């Protein structure tokens, strides 16, 4: 009885310490963020006298200046004529372009990884399936250095340089870590689900979309979160391959 009470007391102490650490981490993350947002409403004159305090007379002037002064001048080809035109891209346009690129890149990568993983899992009994799986795993783990120059030259020769849609399509490949996650997730699904769907007359595509996809939706959401953030932060790729955007 004393051992049970001791374990219970130790468990409560551990939970209290763990919760305290988590709360402290959240405070260290969100308090500076909230302080930074509050500082954006401070008039310029208050910055001279007090650089750390909260704004006494909040104003939207900084945001007005931001939307007026934030722009990038680019030369972008006209979609109808093909002639390059000088365009001034402001914040809202840059935001829309970034969202389109991040969402398109994430969706293309998801489709390629999910479908490839499902096909290799479904037909894993065939020897060719193991060969393709080995090739993908080797390609994922093989360090490729110095491929930027050749990649840029290839994009120019294919005529897809500076094309956002083409770049998203070219990113539709399973050579990424989440291919392995999808492939492993299918083994956790009882085969009875697939067999029951086949008995009821469901086709291969319908089984993949209506049976396999909902059962791994947690992995799908995690993939989209990771892929979207990675594409959102991938400024260098856009700078090299899509300078007009």
C-alpha angles and dihedrals in degrees: 000000000000090000091054091050090048092051091047091051092048090048092052091048091050092048091049092051092045093049091047091053092048092049090048091051091050091050092049089052103041104034094063089045093052090045091051092051090049091051091057089069094054117111117240092247092060090053089064094054102031122020098173107036126092119266115274095193107030116208138177092219094108091055092048090053091046095055090046099046103033107094141121125213112222139166108234127179115243109246092222104038101023090225115136114243132191108248131181110218116204129196097271092051091047090050093052092047091049092049092049093049095045093046094043093047092048094048094047092049091047094051093049096045096043098046094044092048092048094049093048090047094046093050097032091129091070116088092225089061091061090048093053091045091053092049092052093047092050091047091050093052098036109104109229114194129177096020096123096086094048090044092054091049091049092050090052093049092048090050094236098109115126091014117124096195092050091049091053091049092049089052089059097104134115095232094117138093096257090065086071091047092052092045092051093045093060090061089061091060114091110244089227090081092059094042092050091051091050091050089052089055101257115156125232095260093048091050090051094049102035101031111024099035098053091046092058097037091123090060090045092055091047090050093051092048093050095041094046093050091046092051091044091055095040096101097149094059091052091045092053102037103027107031093155090060 
